[in-house]
């Protein structure tokens, strides 16, 4: 049987434990309420490029580079390949990419893709306004994201 002194110490510990549980419960309820207002919409998720090629992350110290490529109507990127995986989303306009013997594909505002790495390609703004492409290169230090190719 607990003595009076032991009971009060037990009661204080129980009250403290209940307050900790209540604080965690309140924090969980608040975070759940915030999570209810969050929505994630995947744009692209794949284990291969737009042309069905497997991609490999480069060795070395990781380096992510983001940027916006802008092309005026009629402007071209020039033939090139990529040494690292990359993904992007067309923010504005229209981009037609010539993949040589693998054909051409046209991407418009809102389109997202994982671009080819090994196949040489040339992008051209075939729209009537500026094309803007947000790009994410998943590279490594010392490895070029883009390499020009003579065609």
ChimeraX commands (.cxc) that place a marker at each C-alpha (Angstrom):
marker #1 position 0.00,0.00,0.00 radius 0.5
marker #1 position 1.27,3.52,-0.91 radius 0.5
marker #1 position 1.94,5.96,1.87 radius 0.5
marker #1 position 0.50,9.50,1.63 radius 0.5
marker #1 position 3.89,10.96,0.64 radius 0.5
marker #1 position 4.30,8.30,-2.08 radius 0.5
marker #1 position 0.74,8.94,-3.32 radius 0.5
marker #1 position 1.36,12.65,-3.82 radius 0.5
marker #1 position 4.62,11.98,-5.69 radius 0.5
marker #1 position 2.81,9.38,-7.81 radius 0.5
marker #1 position -0.01,11.87,-8.48 radius 0.5
marker #1 position 2.45,14.57,-9.53 radius 0.5
marker #1 position 4.22,12.19,-11.91 radius 0.5
marker #1 position 0.90,11.01,-13.34 radius 0.5
marker #1 position -0.27,14.59,-13.84 radius 0.5
marker #1 position 3.01,15.44,-15.57 radius 0.5
marker #1 position 2.76,12.36,-17.81 radius 0.5
marker #1 position -0.84,13.25,-18.72 radius 0.5
marker #1 position 0.16,16.82,-19.55 radius 0.5
marker #1 position 2.95,15.55,-21.86 radius 0.5
marker #1 position 0.49,13.22,-23.59 radius 0.5
marker #1 position -2.03,16.07,-23.91 radius 0.5
marker #1 position 0.64,18.36,-25.39 radius 0.5
marker #1 position 1.60,15.71,-27.97 radius 0.5
marker #1 position -2.06,15.12,-28.80 radius 0.5
marker #1 position -2.66,18.85,-29.26 radius 0.5
marker #1 position 0.43,19.14,-31.47 radius 0.5
marker #1 position -0.71,16.20,-33.55 radius 0.5
marker #1 position -4.19,17.69,-33.96 radius 0.5
marker #1 position -2.71,21.02,-35.07 radius 0.5
marker #1 position -0.34,19.37,-37.55 radius 0.5
marker #1 position -3.18,17.21,-38.92 radius 0.5
marker #1 position -5.29,20.34,-39.39 radius 0.5
marker #1 position -2.45,21.99,-41.32 radius 0.5
marker #1 position -1.89,18.86,-43.39 radius 0.5
marker #1 position -5.53,18.91,-44.45 radius 0.5
marker #1 position -4.80,22.11,-46.42 radius 0.5
marker #1 position -1.77,20.65,-48.24 radius 0.5
marker #1 position -1.98,18.95,-51.63 radius 0.5
marker #1 position 0.85,17.37,-53.62 radius 0.5
marker #1 position 0.30,16.75,-57.32 radius 0.5
marker #1 position 3.07,14.71,-58.97 radius 0.5
marker #1 position 4.03,16.07,-62.39 radius 0.5
marker #1 position 6.23,13.20,-63.54 radius 0.5
marker #1 position 7.57,10.10,-61.82 radius 0.5
marker #1 position 9.52,7.52,-63.80 radius 0.5
marker #1 position 12.59,5.33,-63.82 radius 0.5
marker #1 position 13.42,6.17,-67.41 radius 0.5
marker #1 position 13.69,9.15,-69.75 radius 0.5
marker #1 position 11.06,10.41,-72.19 radius 0.5
marker #1 position 12.57,8.05,-74.81 radius 0.5
marker #1 position 12.50,5.02,-72.51 radius 0.5
marker #1 position 16.21,5.08,-71.65 radius 0.5
marker #1 position 17.29,4.04,-68.17 radius 0.5
marker #1 position 19.09,6.84,-66.40 radius 0.5
marker #1 position 21.99,6.59,-63.98 radius 0.5
marker #1 position 23.00,9.11,-61.36 radius 0.5
marker #1 position 26.57,10.30,-61.87 radius 0.5
marker #1 position 29.28,9.32,-59.38 radius 0.5
marker #1 position 30.93,11.94,-57.22 radius 0.5
marker #1 position 29.81,14.75,-54.99 radius 0.5
marker #1 position 26.13,15.46,-55.74 radius 0.5
marker #1 position 25.22,18.80,-57.27 radius 0.5
marker #1 position 21.69,19.90,-58.16 radius 0.5
marker #1 position 21.30,22.81,-60.56 radius 0.5
marker #1 position 17.99,24.52,-61.28 radius 0.5
marker #1 position 17.23,27.20,-63.81 radius 0.5
marker #1 position 14.86,28.59,-66.39 radius 0.5
marker #1 position 15.67,28.18,-70.07 radius 0.5
marker #1 position 14.01,30.88,-72.20 radius 0.5
marker #1 position 13.73,30.76,-76.00 radius 0.5
marker #1 position 12.17,33.43,-78.18 radius 0.5
marker #1 position 9.93,32.25,-81.06 radius 0.5
marker #1 position 12.05,30.38,-83.63 radius 0.5
marker #1 position 15.11,30.13,-81.34 radius 0.5
marker #1 position 16.83,26.75,-80.91 radius 0.5
marker #1 position 18.96,25.15,-78.21 radius 0.5
marker #1 position 21.35,23.54,-80.67 radius 0.5
marker #1 position 22.05,19.81,-80.75 radius 0.5
marker #1 position 23.23,18.48,-77.40 radius 0.5
marker #1 position 23.22,15.61,-74.91 radius 0.5
marker #1 position 23.11,15.57,-71.12 radius 0.5
marker #1 position 25.68,13.99,-68.81 radius 0.5
marker #1 position 23.22,13.89,-65.91 radius 0.5
marker #1 position 19.53,13.15,-65.36 radius 0.5
marker #1 position 17.22,16.14,-65.70 radius 0.5
marker #1 position 13.58,16.95,-65.47 radius 0.5
marker #1 position 11.61,20.03,-66.37 radius 0.5
marker #1 position 8.23,21.65,-66.80 radius 0.5
marker #1 position 7.15,24.05,-69.52 radius 0.5
marker #1 position 6.13,27.26,-67.74 radius 0.5
marker #1 position 5.09,29.17,-70.86 radius 0.5
marker #1 position 4.89,28.61,-74.59 radius 0.5
marker #1 position 5.71,25.64,-76.76 radius 0.5
marker #1 position 8.87,23.61,-77.31 radius 0.5
marker #1 position 9.36,21.06,-80.08 radius 0.5
marker #1 position 12.28,18.70,-79.51 radius 0.5
marker #1 position 13.86,16.87,-82.44 radius 0.5
marker #1 position 15.30,13.53,-81.30 radius 0.5
marker #1 position 16.76,12.69,-84.74 radius 0.5
marker #1 position 15.72,9.24,-85.92 radius 0.5
marker #1 position 13.59,8.85,-82.77 radius 0.5
marker #1 position 11.18,11.55,-83.97 radius 0.5
marker #1 position 9.95,14.90,-82.72 radius 0.5
marker #1 position 7.79,15.73,-79.72 radius 0.5
marker #1 position 6.03,18.96,-78.89 radius 0.5
marker #1 position 5.60,20.08,-75.28 radius 0.5
marker #1 position 3.27,22.90,-74.23 radius 0.5
marker #1 position 2.69,24.88,-71.04 radius 0.5
marker #1 position 2.24,22.54,-68.08 radius 0.5
marker #1 position 3.97,19.54,-69.69 radius 0.5
marker #1 position 6.61,17.87,-67.55 radius 0.5
marker #1 position 9.22,15.34,-68.64 radius 0.5
marker #1 position 12.42,13.51,-67.80 radius 0.5
marker #1 position 14.62,14.41,-70.75 radius 0.5
marker #1 position 16.84,11.98,-72.65 radius 0.5
marker #1 position 20.49,11.91,-71.67 radius 0.5
marker #1 position 22.28,9.86,-74.34 radius 0.5
marker #1 position 20.26,10.75,-77.45 radius 0.5
marker #1 position 21.35,13.96,-79.16 radius 0.5
marker #1 position 18.44,16.38,-79.46 radius 0.5
marker #1 position 17.60,19.95,-80.44 radius 0.5
marker #1 position 14.83,22.04,-78.91 radius 0.5
marker #1 position 13.05,24.77,-80.86 radius 0.5
marker #1 position 10.43,27.27,-79.79 radius 0.5
marker #1 position 7.70,26.54,-82.34 radius 0.5
marker #1 position 5.18,28.77,-80.60 radius 0.5
marker #1 position 4.22,32.40,-81.13 radius 0.5
marker #1 position 5.49,33.67,-77.78 radius 0.5
marker #1 position 8.51,33.14,-75.53 radius 0.5
marker #1 position 8.97,29.61,-74.20 radius 0.5
marker #1 position 10.13,29.18,-70.61 radius 0.5
marker #1 position 11.26,25.82,-69.26 radius 0.5
marker #1 position 12.08,25.25,-65.58 radius 0.5
marker #1 position 14.86,22.64,-65.46 radius 0.5
marker #1 position 16.37,20.56,-62.63 radius 0.5
marker #1 position 19.71,18.85,-63.34 radius 0.5
marker #1 position 20.57,16.06,-60.88 radius 0.5
marker #1 position 24.31,16.08,-61.39 radius 0.5
marker #1 position 27.66,15.91,-59.71 radius 0.5
marker #1 position 30.57,18.30,-59.38 radius 0.5
marker #1 position 32.87,18.20,-62.39 radius 0.5
marker #1 position 30.29,16.65,-64.76 radius 0.5
marker #1 position 28.75,18.86,-67.45 radius 0.5
marker #1 position 24.96,19.09,-67.39 radius 0.5
marker #1 position 24.79,19.74,-71.13 radius 0.5
marker #1 position 27.29,18.94,-73.90 radius 0.5
marker #1 position 26.98,20.43,-77.41 radius 0.5
marker #1 position 26.99,17.89,-80.26 radius 0.5
marker #1 position 27.73,18.50,-83.95 radius 0.5
marker #1 position 24.99,17.09,-86.11 radius 0.5
marker link #1:1,2 radius 0.2
marker link #1:2,3 radius 0.2
marker link #1:3,4 radius 0.2
marker link #1:4,5 radius 0.2
marker link #1:5,6 radius 0.2
marker link #1:6,7 radius 0.2
marker link #1:7,8 radius 0.2
marker link #1:8,9 radius 0.2
marker link #1:9,10 radius 0.2
marker link #1:10,11 radius 0.2
marker link #1:11,12 radius 0.2
marker link #1:12,13 radius 0.2
marker link #1:13,14 radius 0.2
marker link #1:14,15 radius 0.2
marker link #1:15,16 radius 0.2
marker link #1:16,17 radius 0.2
marker link #1:17,18 radius 0.2
marker link #1:18,19 radius 0.2
marker link #1:19,20 radius 0.2
marker link #1:20,21 radius 0.2
marker link #1:21,22 radius 0.2
marker link #1:22,23 radius 0.2
marker link #1:23,24 radius 0.2
marker link #1:24,25 radius 0.2
marker link #1:25,26 radius 0.2
marker link #1:26,27 radius 0.2
marker link #1:27,28 radius 0.2
marker link #1:28,29 radius 0.2
marker link #1:29,30 radius 0.2
marker link #1:30,31 radius 0.2
marker link #1:31,32 radius 0.2
marker link #1:32,33 radius 0.2
marker link #1:33,34 radius 0.2
marker link #1:34,35 radius 0.2
marker link #1:35,36 radius 0.2
marker link #1:36,37 radius 0.2
marker link #1:37,38 radius 0.2
marker link #1:38,39 radius 0.2
marker link #1:39,40 radius 0.2
marker link #1:40,41 radius 0.2
marker link #1:41,42 radius 0.2
marker link #1:42,43 radius 0.2
marker link #1:43,44 radius 0.2
marker link #1:44,45 radius 0.2
marker link #1:45,46 radius 0.2
marker link #1:46,47 radius 0.2
marker link #1:47,48 radius 0.2
marker link #1:48,49 radius 0.2
marker link #1:49,50 radius 0.2
marker link #1:50,51 radius 0.2
marker link #1:51,52 radius 0.2
marker link #1:52,53 radius 0.2
marker link #1:53,54 radius 0.2
marker link #1:54,55 radius 0.2
marker link #1:55,56 radius 0.2
marker link #1:56,57 radius 0.2
marker link #1:57,58 radius 0.2
marker link #1:58,59 radius 0.2
marker link #1:59,60 radius 0.2
marker link #1:60,61 radius 0.2
marker link #1:61,62 radius 0.2
marker link #1:62,63 radius 0.2
marker link #1:63,64 radius 0.2
marker link #1:64,65 radius 0.2
marker link #1:65,66 radius 0.2
marker link #1:66,67 radius 0.2
marker link #1:67,68 radius 0.2
marker link #1:68,69 radius 0.2
marker link #1:69,70 radius 0.2
marker link #1:70,71 radius 0.2
marker link #1:71,72 radius 0.2
marker link #1:72,73 radius 0.2
marker link #1:73,74 radius 0.2
marker link #1:74,75 radius 0.2
marker link #1:75,76 radius 0.2
marker link #1:76,77 radius 0.2
marker link #1:77,78 radius 0.2
marker link #1:78,79 radius 0.2
marker link #1:79,80 radius 0.2
marker link #1:80,81 radius 0.2
marker link #1:81,82 radius 0.2
marker link #1:82,83 radius 0.2
marker link #1:83,84 radius 0.2
marker link #1:84,85 radius 0.2
marker link #1:85,86 radius 0.2
marker link #1:86,87 radius 0.2
marker link #1:87,88 radius 0.2
marker link #1:88,89 radius 0.2
marker link #1:89,90 radius 0.2
marker link #1:90,91 radius 0.2
marker link #1:91,92 radius 0.2
marker link #1:92,93 radius 0.2
marker link #1:93,94 radius 0.2
marker link #1:94,95 radius 0.2
marker link #1:95,96 radius 0.2
marker link #1:96,97 radius 0.2
marker link #1:97,98 radius 0.2
marker link #1:98,99 radius 0.2
marker link #1:99,100 radius 0.2
marker link #1:100,101 radius 0.2
marker link #1:101,102 radius 0.2
marker link #1:102,103 radius 0.2
marker link #1:103,104 radius 0.2
marker link #1:104,105 radius 0.2
marker link #1:105,106 radius 0.2
marker link #1:106,107 radius 0.2
marker link #1:107,108 radius 0.2
marker link #1:108,109 radius 0.2
marker link #1:109,110 radius 0.2
marker link #1:110,111 radius 0.2
marker link #1:111,112 radius 0.2
marker link #1:112,113 radius 0.2
marker link #1:113,114 radius 0.2
marker link #1:114,115 radius 0.2
marker link #1:115,116 radius 0.2
marker link #1:116,117 radius 0.2
marker link #1:117,118 radius 0.2
marker link #1:118,119 radius 0.2
marker link #1:119,120 radius 0.2
marker link #1:120,121 radius 0.2
marker link #1:121,122 radius 0.2
marker link #1:122,123 radius 0.2
marker link #1:123,124 radius 0.2
marker link #1:124,125 radius 0.2
marker link #1:125,126 radius 0.2
marker link #1:126,127 radius 0.2
marker link #1:127,128 radius 0.2
marker link #1:128,129 radius 0.2
marker link #1:129,130 radius 0.2
marker link #1:130,131 radius 0.2
marker link #1:131,132 radius 0.2
marker link #1:132,133 radius 0.2
marker link #1:133,134 radius 0.2
marker link #1:134,135 radius 0.2
marker link #1:135,136 radius 0.2
marker link #1:136,137 radius 0.2
marker link #1:137,138 radius 0.2
marker link #1:138,139 radius 0.2
marker link #1:139,140 radius 0.2
marker link #1:140,141 radius 0.2
marker link #1:141,142 radius 0.2
marker link #1:142,143 radius 0.2
marker link #1:143,144 radius 0.2
marker link #1:144,145 radius 0.2
marker link #1:145,146 radius 0.2
marker link #1:146,147 radius 0.2
marker link #1:147,148 radius 0.2
marker link #1:148,149 radius 0.2
marker link #1:149,150 radius 0.2
marker link #1:150,151 radius 0.2
view
